[in-house]
Amino acid sequence: MSRARHLLRARPRSSTPSSPPPREAFRAEEWRLIQRLRTPKQVQEFLRSLPYNHERHGETLRTFRGVVARQEAHCLEAALAAAAILEPHGFPPLLLDMESQDDLDHVVFLFRHRRRWGAIAKSRDFGLHGRKAVFRTLRDLVFSYVDPYVDGKGRITGYGLADLRTLVSCNWRLSERNVWQIEKALIRMPHRKLRTSDRRYHAILARYHKFKQKHPERAPDFYARQERWM
């Protein structure tokens, strides 16, 4: 059994707030959004339309409710929002955490369609947004992020799968407070190591620096297989 599957079965499912909240728990604006955004593609487009949360006034970890109220999100907040929006449409609240050598993880919402994995994500970086459901394994999905992750310091070193229904007991959907328990749980949970080619890493790093020297204001867009991106 893979470590990812083991993680999903590691803890018994608890009651509230792990159970989906009833319709009346949502505010009218929140429920209208959930009713309008029924597919991963629609949710990805919504999250891409929001400003990135640069946390200029201090670090935050907002829930779906906080994202709707503030109309901005960073990567983990966007993943929580995607989980809350799509859960009523039958998608389990799964997160994929990608570890990096610079300790700046990237977290995405994970979904399956026709036995293939895809992701919904938000990022300041061009290549770290969502992926279409075309990947047979989680490892294949993570590898699609390896090259775009290289930016001078970043390099993916591992990944872990979290089911929010069993990982934490905080109200990650509708709390009006920061849910730091999510971040702590993602750090503590098991991660599978990912080995990548040193030669390829240094080649992508050199290409990244060359691109930025020529186009300092542009995001690198030279990555292959972009047809698999959301």
C-alpha angles and dihedrals in degrees: 000000000000120000090244092057090044090055092055090056098037098100134031115252112259132208127252129021089025090059115080110266119246121259092260092059090070125079117241093254092049094050093047088054092050091050092049097046106060104149135053090245092055091048091048091052091049093051092046088055093058122087115254114257104237091179092230092165097044137304119306138186105189128184127227088276091053093048092052092047096047098033093219136087145180122216100281093041089051091050091052091048092050090050093052094045097048099038093081087052093058103268115130114233100254125162128194116208117199115199121214133199089241092055091245101126124196118219124197136177110251126213140167130222123177090349093305127114125236136167142218115210147158125210145156087235125083098231103040101077126100132320131216117247095261103111120105095202138024089242091058090050093050091049089059087066097046100089097040089050092065108098106142097289107025125091126153112242103168147348140216137193122224130190105205091206090067106020100068140013099212122108097260092167107052111008115128090211132077110275101216090162088077093058093047092049092051091052093049099044122097117275129195114228116241119208116203133180115275089205092054092045093054091045092053091044092053091047090049093053092046091051093048092049090055097037108024093169097046131083113238110259103173097106122130128237096028089154086080092058120101 
